[in-house]
């Protein structure tokens, strides 16, 4: 009985994630890696208002990562 109170019975959460994935992974973004897609889904799903995004910190992280040319 206690287990049934802790485990989600429905699949609404999974459906929301799949819906979010469909919004992010479009035909023009088919080359996204699983890791990139996961990060974008987590950002989108967190619902952070665009005004609260720290673009300077994101640029610093972006500049630190090696990229293929």
PyMOL commands that set and color helices and strands:
alter all, ss='L'
color gray80, all
select helices_A, chain A and resi 2-6+12-24+27-29+34-46+50-52+55-64
alter helices_A, ss='H'
color red, helices_A
deselect
rebuild
show_as cartoon
